[in-house]
């Protein structure tokens, strides 16, 4: 293992592959994947027992994107590949550096990837980073050249001989992809971006691997120190990514109050109505007024809820139940985070611990096992006490916080923790109902409280966020009412939300939401059956090249066309892409047309209902006729969309067939060209030998 990272400037043509570990993830295999540890933050740690109501979404490896945006090199990003896809990438392409980002539990995958790199690219330098870098003996476990521990941007800059103190550029990144709710893949019209103002956390809880990775208690790496810097970055991201909301990946964004309030002033001055989803501690949130949080656009908080008698001072003196209720009353969604297995937890009091957490009735609730991960003070504490369990007893892939303890708990017998954490999730779901319903309930509070707010920024933000409430979200509640029709406690909660929605948005909302609910209920039943059969959700492979890498690739293609004039793959792919874009445009146009028809139909429906006169019996008959006619028109619109989708599918299949034919033709052309070159070479050799024989006869004494 090489220790130094100081290198001469390799130049902007340095070819670098930045990659995460390979999948699939939601299965049990020999490389450390576990079925109870899918590559989904929410379904893994928050809504794992909520079945068809679980929030399904994937998140990219944002650290790799940050590194790529801040170094001068030809970078390729590869995320969520299969092992076969990763091998194909290193087998068919040449790189000088390969960086692998991973968490601790995926060490077997990193080891396998290093082995394959040595096989196909033996001269390449391998750099491994991420949380896995906190393992003390990592260099003995994997065949890597360098371990990047801590913040990666400055590390890579220093390694490449570039200015490590240059300003940090922030790429435009979407917060998530592949959103799936109630069994439906959701097309997100309103995008949520990512903001990373800093990494690490100065609060420094002893179990926090993120804090430990970036210096521990009292330390963090702050990229943007002022409110002005944050504001300028947000304006840039808004323009590049068309974002109006941001998930702030900062362990305690509001900790720097001066920076936050300066950002608020700039937002007010420039009329910005952004929304923010943040992580925070209770003591920091309590230091702000509710009006400041609302004005700032805090919409979603991820909040630690360890009980007050825990050893963590961030909760001292704060009634978290009261705080959560207050935040929700002001329209802010709260995701509570609770730890199972603290030093004070015992089999006798664990039910009270879980009941206390569940009683907060947060919109979402994360439960994690108290786990001493490598590099944390808690890990060192247990190591000194010799209470860490051997890897033969608890393999590394099992210590992801949702399955097993990797230490001897003072009170809880080994193995019982698995049932405790599962019980916490199940109790929260059983008592408080689906998190999606709770989310809608809090959003409705926000709408009712702020739709006429005197600050136009706040009113605008709330109106944008609440657009799905009258029909889509109300339809979701209607589907849940059907699903929970025999569960009286949950049914009562759902009906309260439904009545509030109908009271707020009126008859048309009730009618259309009921139709949506009927459709959604059928999808929910199908999703429930699919999950019962063992269906899992995996992220799509992401493959991106930056501008410099694309430029080098074009240069390579240009040279190859001159040397070997075979079929132009690039032209074929470009035409294929254009055709696919045309198909996407047609789908969008069809969607817009159908939406316009639905809007027009809704207006006519409303107008016809209002214009009814005559006896009550006559009005009832006419109302029934109007509703039936509306349903018939909706059915026609759906049929038209079905025909459009079928046509698009045929076009896609034709494109695939065409690509296959072109590939076969290309293959044939390459063989013919090769034969032609071989014949020419044979003829040239024959002529050369003939000339040699002539010369030999002419000058025999020379030979």
N, C-alpha and C positions, 0 to 999 in steps of 0.2 A: 504493500500500500504506500503510495507516494504521499508525502506530507505537504510539500510546498505547492502553492497554487499560483505563484508568480510566473507569468509567461510573457514572452515577447508578443507584440501585436501580430495576431494571425491574419488580420485583414478581413474586410467585409465579405469575402468569398468563402470564408470558412463554412463548411457544410455541417450543420448541427441537426440532429434529430432529438426532439424533446417528447417524451412519451410517458404515459401512465402504465400500470400493469395490465396484463391481458385478462380477458374474461373467458367464458361466462362467469357470473358472480353469484347468482342466487341458486347455488347448487352445492352439494358436498362433493369435493374432489380431492385428489392427491396434492394439489398445489395450494391448498389453504382456503379455497372458496367454501362458504358455508351458506346453507339455505336460510338460516336465521340471521344472515348478515348481507342482505342484498345491497346493490349499489344505489340505494335510494335513502336519502337522509330521513324523510318523513315516514315512509313505510317501514323503515328499519327501527327507528328510535322513538317515533311519536304516535303513529296511527296503525301500528303493526297488527292489532287484533280487530280492526274495524272493517275487515272484509271488503265488500264492494264500496264502502263509504271511505276507505282509506285514500289519502291524498298521495298520488303516484307522480313523481317528478324526478328528473335526474339533474345533477349539477356538474358542470365541467371542472377540470383541474385549473382553477384560476391562477395559481402560482406559475404554472408553465406559460400561460398567456402573458403574464406580467413580465417574466424573464425575456420572452421572445420580443416584446415591444421595446425593451430597454437595452438590447445589445445589438451591435452592428455585425450581423452575420446572416448567412443564408439558412434560415430556420424552417424546419418542417415540424408540425405538431401532429401527433398521432395519439388519440385518446380512445379508450375502451376497445382496443383491437382484440380479436381472438388470437390465440397463439399462432395459428396458421397465417393470419394477416400480418402479425409482427415479423415472423420469419420471412415472409415474402418481401416485406419492406427492406429488411437488411440484406436479403439475398440478391435483390434486383437493383439496389441503389448503393452508392458509396457515400460514406460519411467520415468526417474526421473526429467528431465528438458525438456521443450519445448520452443524453441525460435522462435518468429514470426517476420519477417521483412516486413515492409509495408510503403507506402507513405500515406500522409494525407487523400487523397480522398477515400481510402479503409477502413476507420475506421469502417464502419458497418460490413465489412467482418471480421475484427479483433475481434470485439465484439461477433459475432456469433461463431467464432472459440474458443474463450475463454470459451463461454458458453458450447460448446460441450466437451471441455477438462474437465471442471468441472463435467460434466455428466458421462463421461466414465473413467477419471483418476483423481479423486478428490484430490489425495495426491500430484500430480505433481506440480512443480514450473513453473509458466508461466513468460517468459521474452519477452517483446515487444521492438523492436528497429527499426531503420531506420528513415526516415524523419518524420514519425508520432510521434516520441518521442519529437519533438519540440512543440507539443501542450501543453499548460500550464495545462489544466485541464484533461489531458488524464486519469489520475488515477481515476477520477470520472465517466468517460465514459465507461471504459472497466474493466473487472474483471481479472487483471493481478497482479502478485506478485512483479514484478520488471520492471522498465523502463530503458532501456539501451540507454542513450543519448550520441551521439558522437561515437568515435571509439570503435568498438566492440571487437577486439582481446584482448586488455589489460583488458577490462571490464570483459570478460569471464574468463581470466586467474586469475584475482583477485578473482572473485566469486568462482572459483574452488580451490583456495588456491595454485595456481601454480605461477611460476616466470613470473610476468607481463612484465619484462624488457628483457626477452629472445629474441634473434634475430628473426626477422620476416621471416617465410618461405613463399615462393611464389608458390602456386600450378599452374600446367599447365592447363590453361582454354582457350577454343576456344572463339573467340570474338562474334560469332553469330551462330545460327543454323536455319534450316528450310528456307534457302534462296530461294526466289521465284522471278523470273524476267520474264516479258513478258508472264505470265501465265504458266511458266515452273518451276518445282522444280529443283534446280541446285545442282548437286553433286560437292562439292568443293574439287578439287584435291589439290590445294595449300591452306593450312590452315593459318588463321590469329589468333595469340594468343593474350592474354591480359596481359598488364603490369600495375601494380598499384604502382607507386613509392611513392605516398602520397595521403592524403584525405584532403579536405578543400581547401580554396584559400585565401592567404594573401591579395589579392587585395580588397576583401570584398565589392563588389557592394551591395547596400542596399536591393535589391530585391532577392539576391541569397540565396536560402535555404541551398545549400550545404556549402557555406562559413559559414553561421550562425550555422549550426549543429556542425561544428568542431572548434568553437571558434571565428568566425567572422573576421573582418578586422585585418590584421597583424598577423593572426594565421593560422596554418595548422599542420597536423600531418604527418611528413615526415618519411617514413619507411626506405628509402635508401638515404643517404645524399651525397654519393660520386659517381663519375663516375665509379670507380672500382667496387663498389657494384652493380650498375645497370648492368654493363657489365657481371659480374659473374652470376647474375640472368638471364640475357638474354641467355647466353650460356647454362645454365641449362634448361631453357624453350625450347630452340631450340632442345636440345637433347631429352627431355621428350616428347614434343608434336610435333616434326618435323615441327616447325614453322619457316617461313622465313620472316614474317611480324608481326607487333604488333600494336594493338589498345591501345594507352596509356591513361588509365583512370586517368588523372591528370588535374586539372582545368587549369594549366598553366605550362606545362612540361619544357618549355625553359626559364622560369623565372630565374632559377638557371644556369646562363651562364657558370660558371666555371665547374659545373658538366657535362653540355651538351658537352662542348668542350673537356673535359677529356674523355668522352665516345667516341667522334669522333676519338681521337688519338688512343684509344685502338682498335676501329673497323678497323682503317687503319693498325695498327700494326699486327693484327691477321686476316686481309683480310675478314672481315665480311661485307656482302652486304645486311643488313636488311633494311626493309621498316618500316616507322612509320606513324601512323595516330594519330594526336594530336589535343588537344584543345589549343588555344592560344589567347592572346590579341594583338591588332594591334601594340601597342608600343613595346612589347617584340619582335615580329617578325621583326619589323623595326630595332632592335638593332643588327641583324645578317646580314651578307652579303648573297646574293643569293647562292654563291658558298658554303658557310658553310652549308646552309640548304640542298643543293643538296648532298653534301658529307656525311652529317649526315643521309640521307635517308628519309627526310621528304617528304611524298608522298601525304598526305591529311591533310588539316588544317580546323578545326572548329573555325570560326572567328567571333567575335562580330562586328556588323556594325551599332550600334546606331549612329544617325547623330551627326555631330560635335558640334552642339549647345546644346547637352544633358549635363547632370550634371556629366557625367562619364569621369574622366581624362585620362583613358586608350586610348582614341581616340584623345585627344587634339593635334592639329598641324599635324595630319596625314591625308593625302588624301587617304581614303580607296579604292576608285575606282582605283586610280593609283596603289595602293598596290596589289589589287586583280588581275588586268591585268598583273602586273609584275610577280606575283607568278605563274599564269597560263602559261605565256610565258616560264617559266622555268620548266614547266611540273608538277606543283603541283596543285592537285585538291583542290578547296576551297568550303567549306560549310559555307555560310554566315548566320548569326543569327541576326534577327531584332525584335525589340519589338514594338508592337502596343499598344498605350494608355499611352505613357509617359505624364508627367505633361503638356508639351508644345503642345500636340496634341489636335486638335479641329476638329469639322466637316468640317470647311473651309479649313484646311491645310492637312487633313488626306490623300487626294489623292496625294499630293506632297510628303508626307512622304513615301507612298507606291511606288510611281514612283522612288523616290531616291533609295530605297532599291533594286527594280527590275533592275534599270539601272546598278548595279554592274555586272549583268550577271554571277553570281557565278555558279558553277557546280550544287550545291544543295542550297536550301534556306530554313531555318527554320524561321517560324513566331510564336511568342508567345505573349499572352496578358500580359500586365504589371499587375502582381498579387502579392499583399502582403500576402505571405504565413506565417503561424504561426512560430514564432521564429526569423523572419527577422527584421532588423531595420525598413524596410518599413511598416511592420505590426504594430509595436509599434507606429510608427509615425501616422498612420491612427487611431489607437486605442485611442491615446491621443487627436486627433482632433474629435473623435466620428464620423468618416466617414465610418467605416466598416458596411456593410450590415448584417442584421440578417440572421441566418441560415434558417429561414422560408422563406425569400425572395430569397436567393441563397444558396441552400443546399451544404454541403461540397463536395459531389461527382461532383459538377458542376465547382469547382475551379481548374481544371486541366490545365488551360492556353489556351484552345482551344475553349471556349464557352462563359463564362460570367465573368464580373468583380465582385469581392466580396466587392467593395467599391464604394462610390459615387465619380465619376470622376468630376473634376472641370469644364470640358467643354463638355464631351461626355455624352449625355443622356443614362440612363440605357437601355440596350438591343441592342443599335446600334453597340456595339463592336463586336457582333457575325457576323454581315454582313461585318464589316471592315476587320476582320482577314481572312474571307473567300475570300473577294475581293483581298487581298494581294496574297494569294496562286494562285487564278485563273489568276491574271494579270501576275504573274511570269511565269506561265505555258503557257499562251497565247502568251506572247512576246518572251520568251527565249526557249520555246519548252521543250521536255522531258529531265529530268535531266540525264538520261542514255546517251542521245546523247551528251550532254555537257561533261559528264565524258569521253566518247570515244574521243571527240575532244581534250581534254587536254592530255589524254594518248598518242594520236598520236603526239602531240607537244613534249612530253617527249621522245618518240621513235626517232623522227627525230633529236632532239637536242643532245641526249646522247648515241645513239647506238654505236658510235665510240669514246666515251669519253676516254681521256688518262688514267683516273683512272679505272682500270679493274673492281673494285668493283661496281662502278656506272654503267658501261656498262652491267655488269652481271645482276644487279638488274633490270635495265630497260628492258633488253631482256626477263627476266623471267616474268615480269609484262605484257609485250606486246605480249606474245604468242597467246592470243585469238584474237588479233587485225585483222590479215589478213582474217580470215574466220568467226569466231563466232561473234565478235563485228561488223565486216563489214556486216555480215548477219543481225544483229540487225538494223543497219542503213538502209539496203535495205528494211526491213519490215516496218520501219517507213516511208520511202519514199512512199511506197504503201498506207500506212494508211493516210498520209497527202497529197495525190495527188491533193486534191482540195483546200488546204490551202497554198497559194503562199508564204507568208512570212516565215513560218516554212519549207516549201518544199525547198525554196532557201537555208536556213541554212543547211539542211540535205544533199542537193546535193553537197554543198561545201565540207562537211566532206567526202562524198562518193567519190568524185573525188580525194581528197587528199589520201584517202586509196588506191584507185585503182592505182593511180600514183605511190604510194610508194611500193605496193606489187604485182602489175602486173596483167596479164590476168587471170592466174589460180585463184588468189584470187577473181577477179571479177566474174568468172563463178561459183565457189563454194559458194561464199557469196550470190550470187543471188538465188541459190537453197535453201540455208539456210533461206534467207529472205522470200521466198515464203512459206516455211513451217512455219516460225515464224509468218507471217502475219495471217495465218489461226488460229494459237493458240491464237494470240492477239484478234481476233474477238470473239473466244469462251470465252476468259477470260472477255472481255467487256460485253458479254451477261450474263455471270455468276454473275458478279458484279452488273449488273442492276437488277438482280433477287433477290439481297439481300445477296449473299454469303459472309461469313466472314471467316477470317483465325485465327485459335487458336493454341497456342503452345502445343506441346505434353507434357505429364507428365514426369518429370525427377525424378528418384528414385535411390539414390546411398547410399551405406554404406562404411564407411572407413574400413581399415584393422582390427581394433580392433572390430568393430561391426560385421564384417563377422566372425571373430574368435569366438565370443560369440555365434553367430547363429549356427556355426558348432558344437560347444560343446552342444548346446541345442538339435540339431538334433540327435547327437550321443546318448545322454541320452535317448531321446524318443524312439529310435530304440530298446534299451535294455529293457526298461520298457514295451513297447507295440510293438511287432514285426509285424507292418502292412506294407503296401506297401511303398517302399522307394521313397518319392516324389523327394528328391534331385537328386537321380540317374536318375529319369525320366526327370527332368528339365535339367540336365547336358547333357543327350543324345539328348534331343530336341534342346538344344543350339548348340551342335556339328553338328546336322543335318542342322540347320539353317545356321551355319557358312560354311558348305559344299556348301549349295545352293548359299550363297553369293559369295563363291570362284568361283563357276561355272559361275555365272553372270559376275564376273570380267574377267574370262578367255574368256567368249564369247565376252565381250566388247573389250578386247585386240585383239582377233582374227579379229573381225569386223573392228577395227581401223587399224590393219595391212593391211587388204584387201583394205580398203579405201585409205591408204597411197600408196600402190602398184598401185592401180587403178589410182590415181592421177599422179604418176610418168609416167605410161604408156600413160595416156591421154596427158600429156605434151610432151612426146617424140614423140607420133604419130603426134601431131599438128606441131611440129618443123620439122618433116621429110617430110612434104607434098611438093611435087613438081608438075610441070605441069602448065597447063593454069589456069587462075584465076577462070573460071567456074568449072573446075575439082577440084581445091582446095576447093572451096566453098562447092561442093557436098560432098567431102570426109570429110571436117570439120564437116558438118551436120551429116554425118554417124558416125563419131567418137564421137560426143557429144551424139547422140542417144544411141550408144552402152554403153557409160559411164553411162548415166541415167538408162539404163536397168540393168547394173551391180549393181548400187546403190540400185535399187528397189529389186534385189535379196538379197542383204545384209540385207536390212530392213525386208524382209520377213523371213529370217533366224532368225533375232533377235526376231521377233514377235513369231515364233515357240518356241524359247528358253524361252521367257517370259511366254508363255502359259504353257509350261512344268513345269516351276518353280512354277507357280500359282497352278497347280495340286498337285505338291509335297507338297506345303505349306498346301493345303486343306487336303491332306492325313495325314499330321503330326497333324493337328488340330483334325481330326477325331480319330486318334490313341490316342491322349491325352485325348479325351472325353471318349473313351472306357476304358482307364486305370483308369481314375477318377471313373467311375462307378464300375469297378472291385475293386478299392481301398475301395470305400464306402461299397460294399458288404462284403469285407474282414474284415473291421472294425466291422460291425454288427455281422458277424460270430464269430469273436474273442471275442466280448462283451458277446454274448450268451454262448460261451464256458467258459469264466471266471465266469459268473453268475452260470452256472451249477456246476462248481467246488466248488464255495463258498457255494452253497446250500448243496452239498454233504458233505463238511467239517463241516458245521453247524449241519447237521443231525448226523454225527459221534460223534461230540462233545456232543450233547444232549444225545446221546445213552450212552456215557461214564459217563456222569453225573448221569444218572438214575442208572447205574451199581454201581457207588460209593455210591449213596444214599441207595441202598438196602444192600450194604456191611457194611456201617457204619451208621445205622439209628439213633443212639444216638447223632451223630454229628449234625444232621439236625433237 
